[in-house]
């Protein structure tokens, strides 16, 4: 493995920062080094949901999404820090600037991870030597540890970076796939979420090997084009290039619609906004993005045009979520005059991987509202068993037919 240098093909690195938020806090305040540190909401205000835990904290069983009341029982001496959004963004930019000194072919996958194509960097040494150099630069100059995966493509590189943490370097070749990946449960594969796992289970796919050897027609019928990509990945195949412009190319994503005549009917306008929201959602999904800011455009019959925006508490992608925010904006800014054009635009775009990988810096506040209930449920489970009770969810589907009534109930 140490002598691996492919004669043909690409050499891709996936750099994944270790416990990034916690590591940034430790680098910013060295007195925290070696302590069980968690990044979470204000414990006194009961907004205590863990966002990230240092490896010292993880040794006590502390992990993301765990309520602080539960974490405190496991580790009474843990240190709690509030998230510092601006600091993490600043350090992330510094990190990618350092990676850019190795090769210009750097693609940011999220705030704390990225891909490098080092195929043409042979003058810098063996891939392992380059990976060690990157680790040393980030540790010496920013005080941040990272794990690095080395592979012939992005999927395998990302998979490899997860194998040894913290500060690990792992090579994963295509020929290693049957032994290393295939025995794992399908849920452990990058790109497979809970819903996808459930769908695959319905056709008898439970492991990565099952997916690798599955009928491509069945997979495509079940998951569409994404199914083809997943099957290829299960076989170690990934043709995606490292694209430095992937995130930079999408500052905004939006759509507008011009009515054939001036419209003042609320239901027609709502229906049009719903269609635009779903179109925006489709494009966000294709680009692998979520949006932090939602904007609407209203053009009246006299050609006067206004734009109004709002920032969500956490990045969103679903059409129904976008539509709900759009309708709030419309309700608060429409004076009842007929409209000629409406538009929906999303901005402040972030990678979907970033949103799903770690709790959004603000979403824990919403989760924290359920802490008293969660604590009561946990006590009941401890006394009567895990199956005694659970959290139920009843979501009302929001669409153009009921949105006006839903908004009235939230006033």
C-alpha positions, 0 to 999 in steps of 0.5 A, spaced: 500 500 500 505 504 501 508 504 494 501 505 491 502 510 485 497 509 479 501 509 472 494 511 469 488 515 472 487 520 477 490 521 484 484 524 488 485 526 496 479 528 500 481 532 506 476 532 512 477 536 518 477 532 525 471 535 529 472 542 526 468 546 530 471 544 536 478 544 533 477 551 531 475 553 538 481 549 541 486 552 536 483 559 538 484 558 546 489 553 547 487 552 554 481 547 552 486 542 549 485 535 552 479 537 555 472 534 553 469 540 549 462 540 546 460 546 541 452 546 543 447 551 545 446 555 551 445 550 557 442 555 562 437 557 557 436 549 555 438 550 548 443 545 549 444 540 543 451 538 541 453 540 535 460 537 535 464 534 540 472 533 541 475 527 541 476 527 548 468 528 549 467 522 544 471 518 549 465 519 554 460 517 549 458 524 547 456 526 540 452 530 535 445 531 537 445 529 544 442 533 549 446 537 554 442 534 560 444 527 557 451 529 556 452 532 563 450 525 566 456 521 562 461 527 562 460 532 568 466 535 567 465 537 560 466 544 557 461 547 553 462 553 548 457 556 544 458 556 536 462 561 533 459 562 526 463 567 523 470 564 526 468 557 523 467 561 516 473 565 517 478 559 519 474 555 513 477 560 508 484 559 511 484 552 510 482 552 503 487 557 502 492 553 504 490 547 500 490 551 494 498 552 495 498 544 493 494 544 487 489 549 484 484 543 483 481 544 490 473 543 490 470 545 497 465 540 499 463 543 505 465 548 510 470 543 513 472 538 507 474 538 500 477 534 494 484 535 491 486 532 484 494 531 485 495 527 479 500 532 476 503 534 483 508 528 482 514 533 483 511 534 490 512 527 492 508 520 493 501 521 494 502 519 502 508 524 502 503 530 499 498 528 504 503 528 510 505 535 508 498 537 508 496 535 515 503 538 517 501 545 514 494 545 517 496 543 524 502 547 524 499 553 521 492 553 523 492 548 529 487 543 526 488 536 525 485 532 519 484 525 516 485 524 508 483 519 504 487 517 497 484 514 491 483 514 484 476 518 484 472 522 489 467 517 492 473 512 494 477 518 497 471 520 501 470 513 503 477 512 505 478 519 509 473 516 514 477 510 515 482 512 520 480 518 525 483 523 527 489 524 523 489 518 519 491 517 512 488 511 508 489 509 501 483 506 498 484 502 491 478 500 486 481 493 487 480 494 495 472 495 494 470 488 495 473 486 501 473 493 504 466 496 502 462 490 500 461 487 507 458 494 510 451 495 511 448 500 505 446 505 510 454 506 511 455 508 504 456 515 502 450 518 499 445 513 502 440 516 507 435 513 511 429 514 505 434 511 500 436 505 505 428 504 506 427 504 498 433 499 497 431 494 503 424 493 499 428 490 493 432 486 498 438 490 498 441 491 505 449 491 504 453 495 499 455 488 495 447 487 494 447 494 491 454 493 487 451 486 484 444 489 483 440 489 477 441 496 474 434 497 471 431 495 478 435 500 481 434 506 476 426 504 476 427 505 484 431 511 484 432 514 477 439 517 475 441 517 482 440 510 483 445 509 477 450 513 480 450 509 487 450 502 483 457 505 480 459 508 487 458 501 490 463 498 485 468 503 486 466 507 479 466 515 480 467 519 473 466 526 477 472 531 476 474 535 482 471 542 480 474 548 483 468 552 480 462 548 483 460 552 489 462 559 486 458 558 479 451 558 483 451 565 487 443 564 486 438 560 483 431 562 481 425 562 477 420 567 475 413 567 471 410 572 467 402 572 467 398 573 460 394 578 464 394 582 471 392 577 476 389 579 483 386 572 485 390 569 491 389 562 489 392 563 482 398 567 485 399 562 490 399 556 485 404 560 481 408 561 487 408 553 489 410 551 482 416 556 482 418 554 489 418 546 486 422 548 480 427 552 484 427 546 489 429 541 483 435 545 481 438 546 488 437 538 488 441 537 482 446 542 484 447 539 491 445 545 494 441 548 500 439 555 501 439 560 507 436 566 503 429 566 500 427 572 496 421 574 492 419 579 486 413 582 485 411 586 479 405 590 479 400 592 473 404 599 473 411 596 472 413 597 479 417 592 482 419 590 489 424 584 492 423 582 499 428 577 502 428 573 509 434 568 511 432 562 514 434 559 521 437 553 517 439 552 510 433 549 506 432 545 500 425 542 500 420 545 495 414 545 500 419 549 505 421 554 500 414 555 498 412 556 505 417 562 506 415 565 500 408 565 502 410 569 508 414 574 504 408 575 499 403 575 505 407 581 508 409 585 502 403 584 497 398 590 498 392 587 494 394 590 487 394 586 481 401 582 479 404 582 472 410 578 474 412 574 480 419 570 482 422 566 487 430 566 488 434 563 493 441 565 495 447 564 500 447 557 497 451 552 501 453 544 500 447 539 502 453 535 504 455 540 509 447 541 512 446 534 513 453 532 515 453 537 521 447 540 525 446 547 522 449 552 527 442 555 529 438 549 528 440 546 535 435 551 538 429 548 534 431 541 537 432 544 544 425 546 544 423 539 545 429 537 551 424 537 556 419 532 553 426 528 550 428 528 558 421 525 560 421 520 554 428 518 556 426 517 563 420 512 561 424 508 557 430 507 562 424 505 567 420 501 562 424 499 556 426 502 550 419 500 546 414 504 551 414 510 548 417 514 542 416 521 539 410 522 534 410 527 528 404 529 524 406 534 519 401 538 515 402 538 507 403 545 505 400 547 498 397 552 494 390 550 496 391 550 504 397 555 504 392 561 506 389 558 511 395 555 514 398 562 514 392 565 518 393 560 523 400 562 524 398 569 525 
